[in-house]
Amino acid sequence: NLEGVFYLLAAKLQVACFHLFVPQDAIESARLYQIYELACSTIETAQRVEERQSWSKDAPIFVSKYLELSAFTILKITRCYLNQKLDVERGKRAYFFVINFERNGSVQAGDVATRAVGILTQLWASKKIFRRADGTFDSLSLRCGSRLAMSVGKQTFRPSIRHNLIEA
């Protein structure tokens, strides 16, 4: 059952994202690579489900949340020091599948899915998304832990970052 495999991978990714709560210099490169692979695999499994049954039209809302977590994880890791060793094209394909999944699941103009499409697209294109006020660049650290594993998405999506996209 591919849906079951998707849920299992999404659960593993949620647990794996807790590694992002440690300081950036304490995260092992091998662990980041595993998290990246898991995020890509989660999305690719959803893509196979979508091909079989047009899942984006009737999937439960938490499927979108899991896909967004996967996409944000890919974004964070492709923007870190490890990006030269990653299959960035694979991550990009997975990331843009999430955008299309959200677009296909939209039911009316301006709904959450439609807004997610625009924001996800802008986030991928932005060169400033993980730049701190002091000019340093840090795509891995999480400064917001109140959402547990979903803090990856919460921090990436937060309003102060979205406002910086206009200048990207």
GIPE-V999350 format. One record per pair of residues at least 24 apart in sequence whose ideal C-beta (glycine too) atoms are under 7 Angstrom apart, sorted by the first residue. I is the first residue (numbers start at 0). J is the second residue. Records with the same first field share a line. If there is no record, write none. Layout:
I: J + J
This chain:
1: 44 + 47 + 48
2: 48
4: 44
5: 41 + 44 + 45 + 48
8: 37 + 40 + 41 + 44
9: 41 + 65
11: 37
12: 37 + 38 + 41 + 68 + 69 + 72
13: 68 + 148
14: 148
16: 72 + 148 + 151
17: 148
19: 139 + 141 + 151
20: 141 + 144
22: 140
23: 137 + 139 + 140
26: 139
28: 81
31: 76 + 79 + 81
32: 81
34: 72 + 76
35: 73 + 76 + 85 + 90
38: 69 + 72 + 73
39: 73 + 89 + 90 + 93
41: 65 + 69
42: 66 + 69 + 93 + 96 + 97
43: 93
45: 100
46: 96
49: 100
55: 100 + 103 + 104
56: 103 + 104
58: 104
63: 101 + 104
66: 97 + 100
67: 97 + 115 + 152
68: 149 + 151 + 152
69: 97
70: 94 + 97 + 119
71: 151 + 152 + 155
72: 151
74: 122 + 123 + 155
75: 138 + 139 + 151 + 155
78: 129 + 138
79: 138 + 139
94: 123
118: 156 + 161
121: 164
122: 155
124: 167
125: 164 + 167
126: 167
127: 163 + 166 + 167
128: 160 + 163
